[in-house]
Amino acid sequence: MNTRYKMGLAMVAGLALGAAAVQGLHAQGKPPVYFVAEVDVMDQEAYGKEYAPKAQALIKSHGGKFLAIGGIAGANAKQITGFDGQTPKRAVVQVWDNMEKLQAWRNDPEYKKLREVGDKYAKFRSFAIEGTPQ
């Protein structure tokens, strides 16, 4: 193979590797966003059938990941151990790559319509926290 071609190929490969490394470093530099929801479930059966499974599927489709699901009404719920104040009936902790993805889920018309169903069976309190760099 001609020396020029070898040098050109080496330069292209180096650029590709460098671009991939920069992209990886950039992705590592932005901490994740944690979404926390406390849910006061008033109708466990309806919430568990009509809202929770559909909401979980929609969250996953938008890139959210569940770190913890606790309390009553719904699949995969674990026990909640309270320490201070009143323990919620249900609590959820999710992690998102960034605030933009979380906001896209919250602004999705399908979620807004589904939330109307959830509001019939529960009261929600939720907030997001940007993670700290590791």
NORQUIGI-V26783 format. One record per helix or strand. SS is the DSSP state (H for helix, E for strand). FROM is the first residue (numbers start at 1). TO is the last residue. If there is no record, write none. Layout:
# NORQUIGI-V26783
ss,from,to
SS,FROM,TO
SS,FROM,TO
This chain:
# NORQUIGI-V26783
ss,from,to
H,3,29
E,33,41
H,44,61
E,65,71
E,78,78
E,90,96
H,99,107
H,109,121
E,122,130
